[in-house]
Amino acid sequence: MTMRLPMPILSRRSFLAASAAVAATRPALGAPLSDVDIAIVGAGAAGIAAARRIVAATRRRCVLIEASDHIGGRCVTDTRVFGLPWDRGAHWLHTPDINPLVRLAGATGLDVYPAPPGQKVRIGRRFAREGEMEDFLAALVRTNRAIGEAARKSDGVAAQALPKDLLDWRQTIEFVLGPFGCSKDLTDVSSVDFARSVERDSEAYCRQGLGTLIAKLADGLPVHLNTPVTRIDLSGRGNVEIETVRGRLVARGVIMTASTGVLAAGKIRFAPDLPKRLLDATNSLRLGSYDRVVLELPNNPLGLERDDWVFEKASGNRTAALLANVAGSPLVTVDVGGKFGRELAAKGEAAMTDFALGWLTDLFGADLRKAVKRTAATQWNNEPWVLGAMSAAAPGGQLARRALIDTQTEPVRGRLWFAGEAVHETMWGTVAGAWESGERAADLALKKFGWVAEPREPARPPQRRRR
């Protein structure tokens, strides 16, 4: 057992105070579209990071053009359903000791705290014993090493590198490292991409929600919501023409932060067409599936601690991950991903909730159903301006990520930079990776046009794998 420091419970009063602070600091919205120096497509973490960099560095005009009705991209905190915050998308602040968002959070007045260490594993109606947990963790270590060794030989299928002696832990390990960690089954993940991703074994959470933090960091930025970009014309000399559903504008350069799901779906046209290597890259980096069902369970009928992660010793792919008592609230989340998660989400919210309740009652008893009050579920694959979760590369497709990253130092036709979680070699799939890539793209764009000197080099995480 791991000793944990007590965390203060998030009260309705403290939440309402935080909500009022966020509401009082909305981004600047609604101004007519006009010509700018830099246009940023997408107001998620990467776009916000890029805009903050440009606004802080120069007097140059920039604008964030967002297709949806909210800022944050895949970082959205919901407060409507339960009157308490829960993150519909990204929830983790990985590697908090070097995560730029943790440093920035200090000035927002929001509460960022370290996640409790460790996880629990349920075996039927009981928790795994100490020896069983040791076997499970040792199997995780062997699996990571095996995939790393396979990656040094070729960019193959991550699942094919799994050790043969995982025995009855295999299904659990495949879920933890695949759907839970990558939003894809390991059969659909590049061994090299997996091996190069930075270890994510330490996290922090924002008590008011990670989406709330991202929105707070967009305070005062020039944002246009409900403004899908339909076409980007790079054929002119010296300028880029950007067509949106609300009009046209001209910019010196564009930072593109739309998800690879949106780009692969062809929702934004380019003139001339993007180079084939970039078109291939968006297809190789199509988003996986990761959704969550949220249940209101007053009085802690599960008997778990705040922010407890619980997995099960799975016997198949119909499994999930439980986050209990989110930030000390009565909310618990049941997260599903990969092929099973995609198929389940496609059946609708009722089917998702039914699975979550059945899965929990199998682990904690049938009486649990009586304790559930309100419920909610996400369906990110249906979000038209996202279309999925994380950008884990397909087997053999890790070089696709390099193609997108290369646009930061060699922009398309000298005026188009890509940024986002997909545009980071070791922190793909993370908010920190998106943020860092947005800052990097902004720095290089400013340098390209002679508006600043050498770009600042972002902090680099250690090159380690997950446990």
N, C-alpha and C positions, 0 to 999 in steps of 0.2 A: 504493500500500500504506500501511496505517496502522500506526504503531509502537504496541505495546501493552506495558503494564507486566506483568511476570510475576506470576501469581497462585499462592499456595501451594496445593498439592494437598490435597484433603480425604482424609485417611487414615481407615482403619477405626477406629483408636484414637480419633481426634478425634471421629468420628461417634458412637461408642459412649458417649463421655463426654457429648456433648450430649444423646443419647437418655436417659441416666440422669438428667440434670438435669431434662429435661421430665417424665419419669416421676415424679420426686419432687415435682413441683409440679402435680399434677392439679387441675382444678376441683373444688369441693365438689359431690358427687353423692349421690343416693339418699335425701335427706331427704323426708319425706312432703310432698305438695302442701298448701299452706296459704295463707290470704288474705294479700295483699301490698298495698303502695301502688302499685307499678308492675310490670306483667307485660310481659316482652319475648318475643315469639314469634320464635324463630329464633336459634341461637347461631353465626351466621356473623360476618363482620367487623363489620357494622352493629350486630348485637345485642350483641356483646362490647364495642364502643365505647360503646354506650348504657349498658350495665350498669356499666362502669368509671366513666363520668361520674356516674351516680347514686350509686354506692357512695362515690366520692371527695367528692361535694358535700354529702351529707346522711347522716343516720342512717336514712333511709327504707328500708323493706324492698322489695327487688325480686327477681325470679326470671327466669332464662332458661329458656324451655320449648322444647326441641329435639326434632323428630320423629325424626331419624336416630339412629344409634348413636355419633356423633362430633360434636365441635365443629369449627367452621371453615367450615361451609357449602361453598362452592366453592373453599376454600383447604384442601387436604388433602395432606400429605406422606406418601408411602408408603415404608416401610422394610422391608417383609416380603419382597418378591419377590427383591430383589437384595442385601439387607443394607446398602444405601446409600440415601440419601434422594433421591427425585425427586417433584416436585409433580404430582399428578394433575390439578389445576385451575390456578388462578392461580399464576404464577411470577414476574411482574414487579413491581417497586416503581417505578412511573413517577415522573418528576420528583422524584428523590430529594432535591434541595435544599430542597423545601418539603413533602415527603411526611411526614405525622405518624408513620407507622409506622417510618420510618428513625430519627427522633428517639427514639422509644420503644424501638427495638431495642437502643440503647446500654446499657440497664439489664438486659437479659435474658442477657447473656453470649454471645449468638449473633453470628455473623460476617456482617455486611452489607457488600458490596463493590460498587464500580461495575462495571457491565457493560462489556465491551470495546466501543469505538466501532465503528460501521460494520457492514455486512453484506457477504456475498459472493454473487455470482450465477454459477451454473453454466450454461454453454451446451454442451449435450451432455456430452462427457467432459473439457471444459476449463473454466477459470474465465474470466469476462468480462475483457477487456482494459480498460485505463484509459479509453480513449475510449468503449468500450461502456458502462462504468459511468456515465460522464458523461452519455451519452444517456439511460440509464435513470433516473438521478436527476433530470435536467432534465424528463423526461416526468412523473415523479411530482409535481414542483413545478407544472407546467402543469395537471395533473389536479386537484390540490387547489385551485388558484386558480379553475379552471373550475366546480367544484362550489360553491365559496364564492360566486361571482358568480351562479350559478343560484339559490342559496338566498336571495339578497337579493330575488329577484323572486317566488318562490313556493316552497312546500314540495312539491317534486316527487320524481321518481325519481332518485337519485344517479347511476345508470348513464347516464341520458340526457344528463347534462351533460359526459360525457367528451369530450375533444378528439378531432377526427376524424383527427389526424395522429400517433396513437400507434403506428400500423403494427404491427410484430411484437412490440412491447412491451405491447400492450393486455392480453393474457391475464395476463401477470405482474402488471401494475399492478392489474387487477381483483381478482386474488387477494390481493395485499399489502394493499390498502385495504379489501377486502370480507371474504371468509372469514377471513383471517388477522387483520385489524385490528378487524372488527366481528362476526365469527361468522355473518355473512349475506352473500349475494351483493349487490352494489351495486344490482341490480334490485329488491331487497327493503328498501332502506334510504332513509330520508328524507334529502333533500339538506340540509335545515336542521339536523337532528340531527347529521349528519356534520360539517357546517361549524362547529357550535358546540362540538364536542368538543375538549378541550384537546390541544395537541400533545404527543405521547408519544415524543419522539425522544431522551430520556435515561432510562436505567433503572439500577436496582441489583438485585442478587440476594442472597438469604440462603443462605449455604453449606449450612446444615442444612435448608433448605427453607422456603418462605414459609408453608406450613401449620404447620410447627413453630413459627415465630414467632407466628402468630396464636394457636395453642394456648397458648403460653407467656404471652401477654398476657391469657389468660382465667384465669390462676392464681388460685384462691381464690374465684372468682365462684360464686354459687348457681345451678347448672345441673341441669336434669332432662333426661336423654337418653331416647330411645325413648318420647317422650311427645307424639305428634301432637295438635295442637289440632284439634278437629272443629267447634266452634261458638263464636262470640263474640256475646253478647247485650248490646246497648247500649240496650235499651229501658227499663231500670230507672232510677231517680233516683239520681244521684250515684255509682253503681258500675257495673262491668262484670262480667258473669258469663262465665267461660271454661270451656268443657267440653273435656276431654281424654280419651284412652283410659284414663288412670289416675285419673280423678276430676275434680272440679270445684273451682274456686277463684274468689274475688272480688277485684277490684282496683279502685283509683280510676281508673286509666288503663292503656292498652295501647299499646305500640310494636310495630307489625307489620313484620317484616323478611323475611317469606317471599318467595321469588322470584315474579316476575310469572308464571312458568310454573305454579307451584303455585296462585296466585290465579286465573289464567285457567281452570285446570282445575276450579275449584270445590271444591277439597279442604277449604277452610275455609268454613263457612256463617256468614252474618251475619244478625242479627235486630235491627232491620229490615234489609232488603237494603241493600247499599252503593248510594250514589247512582249513577245511570246513567253519569255522567261518569267515575267511578272504574272501573266495570265495563268501559267502553269503553277506558279507559287500559290496563288490564291486557292486553286483547286486542291493542291497537296496539303494546304493548311486549313481546310474547311473545319468549321467548329464542331466539337462534340456536343453531347447532350448532358445537362446537369440541371435538375429541378429539385424543388423542396416542397413538402407538405408541412403546414404549420398547424399545430393543435394547441388549443388553450386547455391546460390541465391544472386547475387551481389546487392548492394544498399539497402539491408534490406527491401524487400517488405512486410515482415511480421510485421514490426514495433516493433520488440522485442528488448530487451536488450541483452548484451553479456551473454552467458551461462544461458539463461532463460530456465527453464524446464516448459513445458506445457503439461497438460493432458486434456482429454475431459471428459465431463459427458457422459459416455458410455451407450448404450442401448443393448449391446451384447459383445461378445468376440472379434469382429473384431475391435480392438482398438490398440493404440500405445502411445508412449511418444515422445515428441519433445524436442530436445536440440537445441536452436537457437544460431547462431553467435558464433560458437565454438571458444573460446579464442580470440574473437574479429574478427574472419575471416568471410568470406561470406558463410561458410559451415554450414548446419543444418543437424541433424541426426534424423531419424524416427526409433525408436526402437520397435521391436516386440518380443514376447516371448511366452512360454507355448505351448499348443497344437496348437493354431491358428498360432503362429509364426513358429512352426515346419512344419505345413502343407503348409504354404505360402512359406517358404524357399525351400521346396522340389519341388516347381513349377518352381524355377529358378529366376535369377536376374531380368529378364524382368517383371515377375509377381510381384515381390517384389517392384520394382520401380513404377509400375502401381498402386499398392495399396497405396504406400506412397503419390503419387501425388493426387490420388482420395481422400484420407483421409484429406490431407492438404487443398485441394480446398473446401471440405465440410465445413471446419472450417474457411477458410480465403478468399474464393472466387475463381472463375474460372480463373480470370486473372493471378493467380499465375503460372499456367503452362507455360505461355509465358516467365516468368522470369527465369526459370530453365535452367542452362547451362549443365555442365557435371554431371554425376551421378555414383554411385558405390554402391555395397551391399556386405555384408558378408554372408557366409554360413558355420558356425562353425560345424554344424552336419556332414558336408562332409569332414572336415579336418581330414585326416586319423590318425593323431597322437594326436587328441584331442577328437573329436566325441561329441561335445556338449558345454555346458556353465557351470552352477554351480551344486554342488552336494547335493542339498536339499534332505533329507532322505524321503523315501516313508513312508506312514502311518504305524506305528508299527515297523519302521526300525531304530529308533534313536540309539538303542544300537549298530547298525552296525558301527556307527562312533566311538564309544568307542572301538570297536574291533581293528580298525586301529590305534587309538591313543595309545592303549596298546602296540603296537609293538615298540613304541619309548622307553619304559622302559623295555620291554621284547621282544627283537628282535627275529625274526624267526630263529630258530637254532643258536641263538647267533650272527648272522651276517647280518641280513636283517632288515633294518628300513624303515618304510613308512613315507612319508612327502607329503605336498601339501595342497591346500585349504580344501580338504575333511578330512584332519587329524587335524582339529581344531574344538573344540566343540562349541565355541561361535562366531568365526570369519570365519566359513566356507563360501565359495563363495566370499572371499575377497583376494586381493593381500597381505594385511597385515597378514592375517591368514596363507597363504601359506608361506610367508617369515618367520614368527615366527616358524612355524612347521619345516621348513628347518634348521633354526638355532638350534632348540632344538634337532633334530635328529643328527646333526653334533656334538653337545656337548656331547650327550650320547654315540655316537660311539667313540669319542676320549677318553672318560672316560672308556668305556668298554675295550679298548685295552691298557689302562694305559698310554696314551699319554698326558693327562692333569688330573688335579684334579677334584673337584666337578664341574659339569656343571653349567653355569650361568642361573639364572632363568629369563625368559623374562618378560617384563612388561605385566600386565594383564589389559584388559579394564574393565570398570564398567559393571556389569551384568544388562543391561537395554535392553528393547525391542525398536523397532522402533515405531515412532508415529503411 
